[in-house]
Structure formats: structure tokens, C-alpha cells
């Protein structure tokens, strides 16, 4: 699953999602994902800052699994 497919799935679940690359940040945290609301719960908020898009994607998939959600189900 790529980032676009995952973001589409998240929006289908009613979540708000942001995937950001920021060249002004330090190299170890240039990528960020924020997901909130929807199937994660009204007051939910998840954020991860990582050195690569793949690391952000893995953190998000791990978080979704912990929350009992999976785009693979």
C-alpha cells in the first residue's frame, strides 16, 4: 500500500490526514504524518516525525493496528 492509497482509506474512515515533507527541518525529522478523528475517535490525534516517508508510513500502520483498524482488512 502506498501513501496515497492509505490517505484515501483514512478519508473513507472519516479521518483527517496530513503527510508533509519539510526541507527546513532537521534531516532526522523532515517527514511528518498527522491523523485525527473519524474511526480513530472524535478526540484522537496521532503524529509522527521521521527521517523518511517509509518510516512515517510504518509508524502510522502500527498505530492503526494498535487502535484496531487496518486498511488491509
N, CA, C and O atoms as a CHARMM CRD file, in Angstrom:
* protein
*
  292
    1    1 UNK  N      0.85300  -1.17400   0.00000 PROA 1      0.00000
    2    1 UNK  CA     0.00000   0.00000   0.00000 PROA 1      0.00000
    3    1 UNK  C      0.89100   1.22600   0.00000 PROA 1      0.00000
    4    1 UNK  O      1.85000   1.31400   0.76700 PROA 1      0.00000
    5    2 UNK  N      0.56300   2.17700  -0.87200 PROA 2      0.00000
    6    2 UNK  CA     1.34600   3.40700  -0.88100 PROA 2      0.00000
    7    2 UNK  C      0.63600   4.49000  -0.07600 PROA 2      0.00000
    8    2 UNK  O     -0.48400   4.29400   0.39500 PROA 2      0.00000
    9    3 UNK  N      1.28700   5.61300   0.07300 PROA 3      0.00000
   10    3 UNK  CA     0.77600   6.70000   0.90800 PROA 3      0.00000
   11    3 UNK  C     -0.57000   7.21800   0.39100 PROA 3      0.00000
   12    3 UNK  O     -1.48100   7.46600   1.18100 PROA 3      0.00000
   13    4 UNK  N     -0.70000   7.37800  -0.90700 PROA 4      0.00000
   14    4 UNK  CA    -1.95300   7.90300  -1.46200 PROA 4      0.00000
   15    4 UNK  C     -3.10900   6.94300  -1.17600 PROA 4      0.00000
   16    4 UNK  O     -4.19000   7.38100  -0.78400 PROA 4      0.00000
   17    5 UNK  N     -2.89400   5.65100  -1.36500 PROA 5      0.00000
   18    5 UNK  CA    -3.94400   4.66400  -1.05800 PROA 5      0.00000
   19    5 UNK  C     -4.32900   4.70900   0.41400 PROA 5      0.00000
   20    5 UNK  O     -5.50900   4.64100   0.75600 PROA 5      0.00000
   21    6 UNK  N     -3.33100   4.82500   1.28200 PROA 6      0.00000
   22    6 UNK  CA    -3.61600   4.87700   2.71600 PROA 6      0.00000
   23    6 UNK  C     -4.38900   6.14500   3.06600 PROA 6      0.00000
   24    6 UNK  O     -5.33500   6.09400   3.85200 PROA 6      0.00000
   25    7 UNK  N     -4.00000   7.27100   2.49600 PROA 7      0.00000
   26    7 UNK  CA    -4.72300   8.51800   2.78500 PROA 7      0.00000
   27    7 UNK  C     -6.15800   8.44200   2.27900 PROA 7      0.00000
   28    7 UNK  O     -7.07000   8.94100   2.93800 PROA 7      0.00000
   29    8 UNK  N     -6.37000   7.82800   1.12300 PROA 8      0.00000
   30    8 UNK  CA    -7.73300   7.64600   0.62300 PROA 8      0.00000
   31    8 UNK  C     -8.54000   6.78300   1.59600 PROA 8      0.00000
   32    8 UNK  O     -9.69400   7.08900   1.89500 PROA 8      0.00000
   33    9 UNK  N     -7.92800   5.70800   2.08400 PROA 9      0.00000
   34    9 UNK  CA    -8.60600   4.82900   3.03400 PROA 9      0.00000
   35    9 UNK  C     -8.93400   5.59200   4.31300 PROA 9      0.00000
   36    9 UNK  O    -10.03500   5.45400   4.84600 PROA 9      0.00000
   37   10 UNK  N     -8.00200   6.39000   4.81000 PROA 10     0.00000
   38   10 UNK  CA    -8.24100   7.16500   6.02900 PROA 10     0.00000
   39   10 UNK  C     -9.41500   8.12700   5.84700 PROA 10     0.00000
   40   10 UNK  O    -10.24700   8.26100   6.74400 PROA 10     0.00000
   41   11 UNK  N     -9.48800   8.79300   4.70600 PROA 11     0.00000
   42   11 UNK  CA   -10.60100   9.71500   4.49200 PROA 11     0.00000
   43   11 UNK  C    -11.92600   8.96400   4.38800 PROA 11     0.00000
   44   11 UNK  O    -12.96300   9.47800   4.80700 PROA 11     0.00000
   45   12 UNK  N    -11.89800   7.76000   3.83700 PROA 12     0.00000
   46   12 UNK  CA   -13.10900   6.93000   3.80100 PROA 12     0.00000
   47   12 UNK  C    -13.56500   6.55600   5.21200 PROA 12     0.00000
   48   12 UNK  O    -14.74700   6.29700   5.44000 PROA 12     0.00000
   49   13 UNK  N    -12.62500   6.52800   6.15000 PROA 13     0.00000
   50   13 UNK  CA   -12.92600   6.23300   7.54500 PROA 13     0.00000
   51   13 UNK  C    -13.31300   7.49400   8.32000 PROA 13     0.00000
   52   13 UNK  O    -13.55200   7.43500   9.52600 PROA 13     0.00000
   53   14 UNK  N    -13.37300   8.63000   7.62700 PROA 14     0.00000
   54   14 UNK  CA   -13.75900   9.89100   8.25800 PROA 14     0.00000
   55   14 UNK  C    -12.62500  10.63100   8.93400 PROA 14     0.00000
   56   14 UNK  O    -12.86300  11.61300   9.63600 PROA 14     0.00000
   57   15 UNK  N    -11.39700  10.18100   8.73700 PROA 15     0.00000
   58   15 UNK  CA   -10.22900  10.80800   9.37700 PROA 15     0.00000
   59   15 UNK  C     -9.72300  11.99500   8.55700 PROA 15     0.00000
   60   15 UNK  O     -9.93000  12.07000   7.34600 PROA 15     0.00000
   61   16 UNK  N     -9.06400  12.90500   9.24000 PROA 16     0.00000
   62   16 UNK  CA    -8.29900  13.96800   8.60000 PROA 16     0.00000
   63   16 UNK  C     -6.84600  13.51300   8.60900 PROA 16     0.00000
   64   16 UNK  O     -6.36000  13.00800   9.62100 PROA 16     0.00000
   65   17 UNK  N     -6.15100  13.68800   7.49200 PROA 17     0.00000
   66   17 UNK  CA    -4.77000  13.20500   7.41000 PROA 17     0.00000
   67   17 UNK  C     -3.88900  14.20700   6.67800 PROA 17     0.00000
   68   17 UNK  O     -4.29900  14.81000   5.68600 PROA 17     0.00000
   69   18 UNK  N     -2.67000  14.37300   7.18400 PROA 18     0.00000
   70   18 UNK  CA    -1.67100  15.24500   6.56800 PROA 18     0.00000
   71   18 UNK  C     -0.37500  14.45800   6.47300 PROA 18     0.00000
   72   18 UNK  O      0.07500  13.86500   7.45400 PROA 18     0.00000
   73   19 UNK  N      0.21800  14.45600   5.30000 PROA 19     0.00000
   74   19 UNK  CA     1.53100  13.85400   5.08700 PROA 19     0.00000
   75   19 UNK  C      2.41100  14.96900   4.55100 PROA 19     0.00000
   76   19 UNK  O      2.13600  15.51400   3.48200 PROA 19     0.00000
   77   20 UNK  N      3.46800  15.31600   5.27700 PROA 20     0.00000
   78   20 UNK  CA     4.22500  16.52900   4.95700 PROA 20     0.00000
   79   20 UNK  C      5.71700  16.24800   4.85600 PROA 20     0.00000
   80   20 UNK  O      6.28100  15.49300   5.64900 PROA 20     0.00000
   81   21 UNK  N      6.34400  16.87300   3.86400 PROA 21     0.00000
   82   21 UNK  CA     7.80400  16.89300   3.74100 PROA 21     0.00000
   83   21 UNK  C      8.23700  18.33800   3.95500 PROA 21     0.00000
   84   21 UNK  O      7.68300  19.24900   3.34000 PROA 21     0.00000
   85   22 UNK  N      9.21800  18.55200   4.81700 PROA 22     0.00000
   86   22 UNK  CA     9.62400  19.91200   5.16100 PROA 22     0.00000
   87   22 UNK  C     11.13900  20.02800   5.13000 PROA 22     0.00000
   88   22 UNK  O     11.82500  19.60600   6.06100 PROA 22     0.00000
   89   23 UNK  N     11.64900  20.60000   4.06100 PROA 23     0.00000
   90   23 UNK  CA    13.08700  20.75500   3.88900 PROA 23     0.00000
   91   23 UNK  C     13.73700  21.73700   4.84700 PROA 23     0.00000
   92   23 UNK  O     14.96400  21.78900   4.92700 PROA 23     0.00000
   93   24 UNK  N     12.94700  22.52000   5.58000 PROA 24     0.00000
   94   24 UNK  CA    13.50700  23.46500   6.54100 PROA 24     0.00000
   95   24 UNK  C     13.78000  22.82700   7.89600 PROA 24     0.00000
   96   24 UNK  O     14.43300  23.43000   8.74700 PROA 24     0.00000
   97   25 UNK  N     13.27700  21.59800   8.10100 PROA 25     0.00000
   98   25 UNK  CA    13.50100  20.91400   9.37500 PROA 25     0.00000
   99   25 UNK  C     14.81100  20.14100   9.33400 PROA 25     0.00000
  100   25 UNK  O     15.40300  19.96400   8.26900 PROA 25     0.00000
  101   26 UNK  N     15.25800  19.68400  10.49600 PROA 26     0.00000
  102   26 UNK  CA    16.49100  18.90400  10.56000 PROA 26     0.00000
  103   26 UNK  C     16.31400  17.59500   9.80200 PROA 26     0.00000
  104   26 UNK  O     15.20200  17.07200   9.73700 PROA 26     0.00000
  105   27 UNK  N     17.38900  17.05200   9.22500 PROA 27     0.00000
  106   27 UNK  CA    17.28700  15.85500   8.40300 PROA 27     0.00000
  107   27 UNK  C     16.59400  14.65500   9.07800 PROA 27     0.00000
  108   27 UNK  O     15.95800  13.86300   8.38200 PROA 27     0.00000
  109   28 UNK  N     16.69400  14.50200  10.37100 PROA 28     0.00000
  110   28 UNK  CA    16.09200  13.35900  11.05300 PROA 28     0.00000
  111   28 UNK  C     14.59000  13.43900  11.23500 PROA 28     0.00000
  112   28 UNK  O     13.96100  12.45800  11.63300 PROA 28     0.00000
  113   29 UNK  N     14.00000  14.60300  10.94700 PROA 29     0.00000
  114   29 UNK  CA    12.55200  14.76500  11.17100 PROA 29     0.00000
  115   29 UNK  C     11.87900  15.51700  10.02300 PROA 29     0.00000
  116   29 UNK  O     10.92300  16.26000  10.25000 PROA 29     0.00000
  117   30 UNK  N     12.35300  15.33900   8.82400 PROA 30     0.00000
  118   30 UNK  CA    11.80900  16.10300   7.69000 PROA 30     0.00000
  119   30 UNK  C     10.45000  15.62500   7.21300 PROA 30     0.00000
  120   30 UNK  O      9.77100  16.33900   6.47400 PROA 30     0.00000
  121   31 UNK  N     10.04400  14.44600   7.61500 PROA 31     0.00000
  122   31 UNK  CA     8.75500  13.89200   7.19500 PROA 31     0.00000
  123   31 UNK  C      7.81900  13.81300   8.39000 PROA 31     0.00000
  124   31 UNK  O      8.24400  13.48300   9.49800 PROA 31     0.00000
  125   32 UNK  N      6.54000  14.11600   8.16600 PROA 32     0.00000
  126   32 UNK  CA     5.57300  14.12000   9.26300 PROA 32     0.00000
  127   32 UNK  C      4.23100  13.59800   8.75700 PROA 32     0.00000
  128   32 UNK  O      3.82200  13.87000   7.62900 PROA 32     0.00000
  129   33 UNK  N      3.55900  12.84300   9.62200 PROA 33     0.00000
  130   33 UNK  CA     2.18700  12.40900   9.37700 PROA 33     0.00000
  131   33 UNK  C      1.35800  12.79400  10.58900 PROA 33     0.00000
  132   33 UNK  O      1.76600  12.58200  11.73100 PROA 33     0.00000
  133   34 UNK  N      0.18600  13.36500  10.32400 PROA 34     0.00000
  134   34 UNK  CA    -0.79200  13.66300  11.37700 PROA 34     0.00000
  135   34 UNK  C     -2.12400  13.06100  10.93000 PROA 34     0.00000
  136   34 UNK  O     -2.55500  13.26100   9.79400 PROA 34     0.00000
  137   35 UNK  N     -2.76900  12.32600  11.83100 PROA 35     0.00000
  138   35 UNK  CA    -4.09000  11.76500  11.56200 PROA 35     0.00000
  139   35 UNK  C     -4.95700  11.99600  12.79000 PROA 35     0.00000
  140   35 UNK  O     -4.51400  11.81200  13.92300 PROA 35     0.00000
  141   36 UNK  N     -6.20400  12.40500  12.54800 PROA 36     0.00000
  142   36 UNK  CA    -7.11800  12.62800  13.67000 PROA 36     0.00000
  143   36 UNK  C     -8.54900  12.31500  13.25900 PROA 36     0.00000
  144   36 UNK  O     -8.88800  12.25100  12.07800 PROA 36     0.00000
  145   37 UNK  N     -9.37700  12.12100  14.29000 PROA 37     0.00000
  146   37 UNK  CA   -10.81000  11.96800  14.11400 PROA 37     0.00000
  147   37 UNK  C    -11.26200  10.70100  13.43200 PROA 37     0.00000
  148   37 UNK  O    -10.52900   9.71500  13.35300 PROA 37     0.00000
  149   38 UNK  N    -12.48200  10.74800  12.94200 PROA 38     0.00000
  150   38 UNK  CA   -13.06700   9.62400  12.23500 PROA 38     0.00000
  151   38 UNK  C    -13.07600   8.34400  13.04900 PROA 38     0.00000
  152   38 UNK  O    -13.42200   8.35100  14.23000 PROA 38     0.00000
  153   39 UNK  N    -12.69800   7.26100  12.42200 PROA 39     0.00000
  154   39 UNK  CA   -12.70200   5.94500  13.05700 PROA 39     0.00000
  155   39 UNK  C    -11.75100   5.85400  14.24600 PROA 39     0.00000
  156   39 UNK  O    -11.87300   4.94500  15.06700 PROA 39     0.00000
  157   40 UNK  N    -10.80300   6.79100  14.34700 PROA 40     0.00000
  158   40 UNK  CA    -9.88200   6.78700  15.48800 PROA 40     0.00000
  159   40 UNK  C    -10.51800   7.38800  16.73400 PROA 40     0.00000
  160   40 UNK  O     -9.99000   7.23800  17.83600 PROA 40     0.00000
  161   41 UNK  N    -11.64100   8.06200  16.56600 PROA 41     0.00000
  162   41 UNK  CA   -12.32400   8.68700  17.70000 PROA 41     0.00000
  163   41 UNK  C    -12.29700  10.19500  17.57600 PROA 41     0.00000
  164   41 UNK  O    -11.35200  10.77800  17.04400 PROA 41     0.00000
  165   42 UNK  N    -13.33700  10.80800  18.06900 PROA 42     0.00000
  166   42 UNK  CA   -13.52500  12.25900  17.94400 PROA 42     0.00000
  167   42 UNK  C    -12.33800  13.06400  18.46600 PROA 42     0.00000
  168   42 UNK  O    -11.92600  14.03800  17.83600 PROA 42     0.00000
  169   43 UNK  N    -11.79300  12.67100  19.59900 PROA 43     0.00000
  170   43 UNK  CA   -10.70700  13.42600  20.22300 PROA 43     0.00000
  171   43 UNK  C     -9.33200  12.80800  19.97300 PROA 43     0.00000
  172   43 UNK  O     -8.37300  13.12100  20.67900 PROA 43     0.00000
  173   44 UNK  N     -9.23400  11.93500  18.97700 PROA 44     0.00000
  174   44 UNK  CA    -7.95800  11.27500  18.71200 PROA 44     0.00000
  175   44 UNK  C     -7.00000  12.19600  17.96700 PROA 44     0.00000
  176   44 UNK  O     -7.40900  13.13300  17.28200 PROA 44     0.00000
  177   45 UNK  N     -5.71300  11.90100  18.12200 PROA 45     0.00000
  178   45 UNK  CA    -4.67700  12.65500  17.42100 PROA 45     0.00000
  179   45 UNK  C     -3.42900  11.79100  17.37700 PROA 45     0.00000
  180   45 UNK  O     -2.94500  11.33800  18.41400 PROA 45     0.00000
  181   46 UNK  N     -2.91000  11.56400  16.18500 PROA 46     0.00000
  182   46 UNK  CA    -1.66500  10.81100  16.02400 PROA 46     0.00000
  183   46 UNK  C     -0.71000  11.64600  15.18500 PROA 46     0.00000
  184   46 UNK  O     -1.08800  12.21000  14.15900 PROA 46     0.00000
  185   47 UNK  N      0.53500  11.71200  15.64200 PROA 47     0.00000
  186   47 UNK  CA     1.57000  12.42800  14.89000 PROA 47     0.00000
  187   47 UNK  C      2.86900  11.66600  15.01600 PROA 47     0.00000
  188   47 UNK  O      3.20900  11.15100  16.08200 PROA 47     0.00000
  189   48 UNK  N      3.59300  11.60300  13.90200 PROA 48     0.00000
  190   48 UNK  CA     4.93800  11.05100  13.93700 PROA 48     0.00000
  191   48 UNK  C      5.83500  11.89000  13.04100 PROA 48     0.00000
  192   48 UNK  O      5.41000  12.34400  11.97900 PROA 48     0.00000
  193   49 UNK  N      7.06700  12.09300  13.46500 PROA 49     0.00000
  194   49 UNK  CA     8.08600  12.81500  12.70500 PROA 49     0.00000
  195   49 UNK  C      9.23100  11.83900  12.48000 PROA 49     0.00000
  196   49 UNK  O      9.77300  11.28300  13.43600 PROA 49     0.00000
  197   50 UNK  N      9.60000  11.62900  11.22800 PROA 50     0.00000
  198   50 UNK  CA    10.59100  10.61000  10.89600 PROA 50     0.00000
  199   50 UNK  C     11.53200  11.10700   9.79400 PROA 50     0.00000
  200   50 UNK  O     11.26200  12.11700   9.14400 PROA 50     0.00000
  201   51 UNK  N     12.64200  10.38100   9.59100 PROA 51     0.00000
  202   51 UNK  CA    13.59000  10.78000   8.55100 PROA 51     0.00000
  203   51 UNK  C     13.17900  10.35900   7.13800 PROA 51     0.00000
  204   51 UNK  O     13.77300  10.82300   6.16500 PROA 51     0.00000
  205   52 UNK  N     12.17000   9.48600   7.01000 PROA 52     0.00000
  206   52 UNK  CA    11.77500   9.02700   5.68100 PROA 52     0.00000
  207   52 UNK  C     10.26100   8.82300   5.59900 PROA 52     0.00000
  208   52 UNK  O      9.60100   8.61900   6.61700 PROA 52     0.00000
  209   53 UNK  N      9.71800   8.87900   4.37900 PROA 53     0.00000
  210   53 UNK  CA     8.28900   8.61500   4.22800 PROA 53     0.00000
  211   53 UNK  C      7.93200   7.18400   4.61700 PROA 53     0.00000
  212   53 UNK  O      6.86200   6.94600   5.17600 PROA 53     0.00000
  213   54 UNK  N      8.81000   6.23600   4.32900 PROA 54     0.00000
  214   54 UNK  CA     8.54500   4.83900   4.69100 PROA 54     0.00000
  215   54 UNK  C      8.44200   4.66000   6.20200 PROA 54     0.00000
  216   54 UNK  O      7.60000   3.89900   6.67900 PROA 54     0.00000
  217   55 UNK  N      9.28800   5.35300   6.95600 PROA 55     0.00000
  218   55 UNK  CA     9.23600   5.26700   8.41700 PROA 55     0.00000
  219   55 UNK  C      7.93100   5.86300   8.94300 PROA 55     0.00000
  220   55 UNK  O      7.34000   5.32500   9.87900 PROA 55     0.00000
  221   56 UNK  N      7.47600   6.97100   8.34800 PROA 56     0.00000
  222   56 UNK  CA     6.19500   7.56200   8.74400 PROA 56     0.00000
  223   56 UNK  C      5.04800   6.59300   8.45900 PROA 56     0.00000
  224   56 UNK  O      4.16100   6.39900   9.29000 PROA 56     0.00000
  225   57 UNK  N      5.08200   5.99800   7.28800 PROA 57     0.00000
  226   57 UNK  CA     4.04100   5.05200   6.90400 PROA 57     0.00000
  227   57 UNK  C      3.99100   3.88000   7.87000 PROA 57     0.00000
  228   57 UNK  O      2.90800   3.46800   8.28700 PROA 57     0.00000
  229   58 UNK  N      5.13900   3.34100   8.23000 PROA 58     0.00000
  230   58 UNK  CA     5.17000   2.20200   9.15300 PROA 58     0.00000
  231   58 UNK  C      4.65200   2.58300  10.53400 PROA 58     0.00000
  232   58 UNK  O      3.90000   1.82300  11.14400 PROA 58     0.00000
  233   59 UNK  N      5.04800   3.75300  11.03400 PROA 59     0.00000
  234   59 UNK  CA     4.54000   4.21700  12.33300 PROA 59     0.00000
  235   59 UNK  C      3.02100   4.34200  12.30700 PROA 59     0.00000
  236   59 UNK  O      2.34300   3.95000  13.25600 PROA 59     0.00000
  237   60 UNK  N      2.49500   4.88900  11.21900 PROA 60     0.00000
  238   60 UNK  CA     1.04900   5.04900  11.11000 PROA 60     0.00000
  239   60 UNK  C      0.34600   3.70100  11.04500 PROA 60     0.00000
  240   60 UNK  O     -0.66800   3.50300  11.71500 PROA 60     0.00000
  241   61 UNK  N      0.86500   2.77300  10.25200 PROA 61     0.00000
  242   61 UNK  CA     0.25600   1.43900  10.17100 PROA 61     0.00000
  243   61 UNK  C      0.28700   0.74700  11.53000 PROA 61     0.00000
  244   61 UNK  O     -0.67900   0.08400  11.90800 PROA 61     0.00000
  245   62 UNK  N      1.38900   0.89400  12.26800 PROA 62     0.00000
  246   62 UNK  CA     1.49100   0.31500  13.61500 PROA 62     0.00000
  247   62 UNK  C      0.45100   0.93400  14.54100 PROA 62     0.00000
  248   62 UNK  O     -0.18700   0.22600  15.32100 PROA 62     0.00000
  249   63 UNK  N      0.27900   2.23800  14.45900 PROA 63     0.00000
  250   63 UNK  CA    -0.70700   2.92600  15.29600 PROA 63     0.00000
  251   63 UNK  C     -2.12700   2.46100  14.96500 PROA 63     0.00000
  252   63 UNK  O     -2.92800   2.20700  15.86400 PROA 63     0.00000
  253   64 UNK  N     -2.42700   2.35500  13.68800 PROA 64     0.00000
  254   64 UNK  CA    -3.75100   1.89700  13.28400 PROA 64     0.00000
  255   64 UNK  C     -4.02700   0.49000  13.80100 PROA 64     0.00000
  256   64 UNK  O     -5.13200   0.19900  14.25800 PROA 64     0.00000
  257   65 UNK  N     -3.03000  -0.37900  13.72900 PROA 65     0.00000
  258   65 UNK  CA    -3.19100  -1.75100  14.23100 PROA 65     0.00000
  259   65 UNK  C     -3.46400  -1.74200  15.72700 PROA 65     0.00000
  260   65 UNK  O     -4.31800  -2.48900  16.20600 PROA 65     0.00000
  261   66 UNK  N     -2.75300  -0.91100  16.46300 PROA 66     0.00000
  262   66 UNK  CA    -2.96900  -0.79000  17.90600 PROA 66     0.00000
  263   66 UNK  C     -4.38700  -0.29500  18.20800 PROA 66     0.00000
  264   66 UNK  O     -4.98300  -0.68100  19.21400 PROA 66     0.00000
  265   67 UNK  N     -4.91600   0.55100  17.34000 PROA 67     0.00000
  266   67 UNK  CA    -6.27000   1.09200  17.51800 PROA 67     0.00000
  267   67 UNK  C     -7.33800   0.14300  16.99400 PROA 67     0.00000
  268   67 UNK  O     -8.52800   0.45400  17.05800 PROA 67     0.00000
  269   68 UNK  N     -6.92500  -1.01400  16.47400 PROA 68     0.00000
  270   68 UNK  CA    -7.88600  -1.98800  15.98300 PROA 68     0.00000
  271   68 UNK  C     -8.39500  -1.69700  14.58000 PROA 68     0.00000
  272   68 UNK  O     -9.45600  -2.18300  14.18800 PROA 68     0.00000
  273   69 UNK  N     -7.64600  -0.91100  13.82500 PROA 69     0.00000
  274   69 UNK  CA    -8.02200  -0.57900  12.44800 PROA 69     0.00000
  275   69 UNK  C     -6.96600  -1.08600  11.49200 PROA 69     0.00000
  276   69 UNK  O     -5.77900  -1.10400  11.81900 PROA 69     0.00000
  277   70 UNK  N     -7.39600  -1.49900  10.30900 PROA 70     0.00000
  278   70 UNK  CA    -6.44200  -1.93700   9.32400 PROA 70     0.00000
  279   70 UNK  C     -6.97200  -1.69300   7.92500 PROA 70     0.00000
  280   70 UNK  O     -8.09900  -2.07600   7.60800 PROA 70     0.00000
  281   71 UNK  N     -6.16400  -1.05600   7.08200 PROA 71     0.00000
  282   71 UNK  CA    -6.57800  -0.86100   5.69700 PROA 71     0.00000
  283   71 UNK  C     -6.51600  -2.16300   4.90000 PROA 71     0.00000
  284   71 UNK  O     -6.96600  -2.21700   3.75500 PROA 71     0.00000
  285   72 UNK  N     -5.96500  -3.19500   5.49800 PROA 72     0.00000
  286   72 UNK  CA    -5.79800  -4.48300   4.81400 PROA 72     0.00000
  287   72 UNK  C     -6.94300  -5.45200   5.10400 PROA 72     0.00000
  288   72 UNK  O     -6.98000  -6.55300   4.55500 PROA 72     0.00000
  289   73 UNK  N     -7.88300  -5.04300   5.97000 PROA 73     0.00000
  290   73 UNK  CA    -8.98400  -5.94900   6.35000 PROA 73     0.00000
  291   73 UNK  C    -10.03100  -6.03000   5.27300 PROA 73     0.00000
  292   73 UNK  O    -11.02200  -6.74400   5.42900 PROA 73     0.00000
